[in-house]
Amino acid sequence: MKVGARHTRTIWLGVDQRSVEIIDQRWLPHEFRIATLRSVDDVAIAIQDMWVRGAPLIGVTAAYGMAIAMSVDASDEHLESTWIKLHQTRPTAINLKWALDEMRRTLLPLPHAQRQVAAYTRAAELADEDVELNRSMGRHGLALIREIAARKKPDERVNILTHCNAGWLATVDYGTATAPIYAAHEVGIPVHVYVDETRPRNQGAQLTAWEMVNHGVPHTLIVDNAGGHLMQHGQVDMVIVGTDRTTANGDVCNKIGTYLKALAAHDNAIPFYVALPSPTIDWTVRDGIKEIPIEDRSSDEVTYVQGRNIDGGITKVRISPDGTSAANPAFDVTPARLITGLITERGVAVASPEGLLKLFPERK
Ligand code: MRU
């Protein structure tokens, strides 16, 4: 997508063809900084400390981490220790394990001498594949937005609420939840996005809003608690969110607060869609609430907020009293029964085992 006039992805190979460059998302929207990752440790820190984040981008970054590892030592032992080191960086997004498994599956059968080239090639393919998956989801989601637009007067906009950042910054390009929104905007459907701020890290306020500004998509930032009210007053036509892990039953794990939006949407008969590429489906898990590990992050993310001060610098300020402890579960699970449909690269699935298997029969 565009940053200023320039087309940019979230991750690319450095000029030395060995290191990896990323947009360091910790500084957005105030500063656009690029960071270079030269070692597996750099990659692990970038994922854990959320320089990069979003399930698909975490996966592709880890794949490049494995490629860097192979450029240092292509032994089986190093491959396995890298797999473990990167896998433990963030526990919830299944795309991380999926990408590491994909790298292992590609590399293990090869002689050591071929592993470095093969690893960089496969990581680049995973990046390109992510873009294509998102484009396809965009096309399927566009059809849903068209249906809603067709029921409105020509000058009325389609109001879409989204949570967290499931935009191009969370993927290699286009995004998952935002892919249909960008597609609709491109074909001239008047879309307007309600952007949930998404405490504690404010991915909506900082990242989704930044994307919308750069792409010229009309949007309004709201506090997390405003969505239910807007839904009760007919101001939301549909909800589209992303996911970090979706179970074989269609339960959806996503950024904390997603479940509350689904409840409010259900109570107000508003369609609630989840956009996901197939690598986000964990076919080994059925009951999302019982089985998906929920990442517990630092309480500092709750007790402090980061922003630009009046002098233009980026500062963290404490918002709660010293001595107050804070809990910070980073994700929640929305049960399949609250979900209108799962927008995948193969079409829109009913959120159920049968619905998913209809689109992915090879998983039977
Ligand atoms: O903690 P984050 O910022 O990595 O969480 C990201 C999300 O919850 C996204 O909605 C999810 O990864 C889907 S991204 C296309």
Residues whose N, C-alpha, C, O or C-beta is under 5 A from the ligand:
A	BS01	MRU	R53 G54 A55 H163 C164 N165 A166 G167 A170 T176 Q203 G242 T243 D244 N254 K255
